Amino acid sequence: MTDMTTTYVNLAPSRAEKFRQRVLPMILFALALAVIPLFGPSRTTLTLMNHMGINIVFALSFNMLLGRAGMLSFGHAVYLGLGGYFCVHVMNWIAAGSGIWGAVPVFSMPAFGFAAGALAGAVIGWPSCRRAGTPFAMISLGVAELVAAAGFMFDSLFGGEMGISADRMGGHEFLGLTLGPLEDVYWYIAFWTFVGVVGMYAFTRTPLGKLSEATRDNPERVEFVGYNPQRVRYLVFIFAGAFAGLAGGMSAVQDEIFTPENLSLVPSGAILIAAYVGGIRYFTGPIMGAIVMTYMGSNLSDYTAGWLLYLGLMFVGVVMFVPDGIAGVVYGTWDIISGGKFREVAGSWAIRLLGLALMAVSTITLVEVAFRWSDGYGEVFEPFGLALHHGSLLTWIVVVVPFALGALLLRQAARAENEVTT
Amino acid sequence: METVVFALLNGVIYGLLLFMLSSGLTLIFSMMGVLNFAHASFYMLGAYFAYTLMEGSNFWIALFIAPVLVGLAGMVVERYGLRKVHARGHVAELLFTFGLAYLIDEVVKIFWGRTAVNYKVPELLDFPLFTLYGAQYPAYRIFILLVAILMLVALWYLLRRTRAGLIIQAALTHPHMVGHLGHNVPMIFMMVFGAGCALAGLAGVIGGNYFITDPAMAVQMGPIVFVVVVVGGLGSLEGAFIAAMLIGLLQTSAVSINASLADIFGFLGLAGTSEVGGITIASMAPMLPFLLLVLVLMVRPTGLMGDREV
């Protein structure tokens, strides 16, 4: 025993750092949301923005499970859907104006969605959160199939295949927003997106948020410390369901309709892809993923019939080669540039970029030619005035040569990197 | 009586088809510890390959070649895809196969179109085999039964009675030890993955014309196969067999029951005109497997025959 006292280095961030890392990004985010309408976006852009807002909240709530708590859910859309359905019903009650509902503004819908999502999470999570890992994923799949099937069965609750629609202009105005024109809806969505993002960020700072990460990394040690991992998972699940319900409330006002399709595996899979492509290890990852995926979903489908294929390729590519997603790439690049190491890696990056671009050219050509051949309308893929028939030699040169070159370049870059690190 | 016999026969056939699919999935799971989300996509590939081969040749050639092609595709996926992702853990692997299922769906749509293809039962087998209670029973269903049983026996023999099966079984539980003994374990894994996919492909070849061959068949079949594997107990072939038969019988017999909930729970005062009372057992058939899954996982997390927690 010595009488030496240990002095701990103060690892806590200073006030300035706290402000820079936590408060400033939120202020910038709010500013960005406030500035967008000044550019006078068109109706299509506004609709796109609104859907982005909804998907940002949805993807972040999904990531509370996958990224933070390590729970892979294949049925997260169930909570968005149930929250949204509840809101659609509430909107109809508001429109009927009977009793207490006449006094509720439509603006408050996400709060109702939040409550409904939390309730759904509490009920469904009770059996499913008893397990983690693969069984949890399988149960979430089974539950999603069950709820979607039930959605088609109970017409008075879910409206059958037609779904249930509502009118967002009923009830009282709030803050002077009638919610009729899309501009009003934009402010509504922007407000609730901000609330959702701040709320979920605040959640990561709570003891429960920290414990959820600990449970993901090592449930046994969490148990040793005296917490029950099952209960941690269950509580996180309720919150994730609640925030998904919040997104459902936003969606109910934006689209004014919910169908049982909203509960199915398809939107659940889409949000899984969006969050993962964005990068599940970063808080901002799902936000980036939601923005990119919503944009691709609404715009790419105008350009090409193969957009789902591109989406799938992108997802598989991210899973295989860039597990940290878009956010990982962005922050990695930023670290290197701000660390002044850009010169060292510039060469290898240039080679990689060139390789990727070549492979992209080859893939896009192949997919586009294949889709036109498959449609059978005799349409020809003509990039830059180059007629690429599916039978012509030129097409196959454009497909094979860049692919081989690109693969070679990427391989070489990877090999060079291995030599540096080992 | 009539309904019961037909439901039993059809249920057994459906169950055997399910087992053919889930046996491959179970083998792959016990080997790599990952559920192959794209397994039903290989089933779909089998049906489409057989359809294309049948145009150029005949059904019997397709019956042998198509599963082999599917198996080769599976081996390529294992070698150049899964093996790379393996180091990053099970979630990454699960997500990889999830993305792969997406891709295969789209590629199938490119090659064979978005609508169902006319994949027919071969003429040689397109006749009623016997008449039961005045209804004719197609020979092709009995053919499915025979192929499935043949496969079952062959699989059992291969795994339990041959040296190759011994090595595979050892590699499932003790891959390192098998590696030290001089066997090429990654090679064994690749072969097993290919064989599992080939079994799914075989199910596709004989199931594609029994049901319908369209790009949605993977999405329809996939979740049910999962249910079978998880309910049976992950990694247990016997469990998968029991679960497959159970779900096959459950679903086919539910479809043939016309009773509504009001008929059953009428004594509790449930009216046939009410919404809940009007639901028939038949309309609940697609939900039953998932109900079973949730119930089994809640009550018995290891599944029916599983010896390990999933």
Interface residues (C-beta under 8 A of the other chain):
Chain A: L66 G70 L72 P127 S128 R130 R131 G133 T134 P135 A137 M138 I139 L141 G142 V143 E145 L146 A149 A150 M153 F154 D155 S156 L265 G269 L272 I273 Y276 G306 L308 L309 L311 G312 L313 F315 V316 V319 M320 P323 A370 F371 S374
Chain B: L35 G81 K84 V85 R88 H90 V91 A92 L94 L95 F96 F98 G99 L100 Y102 L103 D105 E106 V107 K109 I110 F111 G113 V219 P223 F226 V227 V230 L234 E275 V276 I279 S283 M284 P286 M287 F290 L291 L293 V294 L297 M298 P301 E309 V310
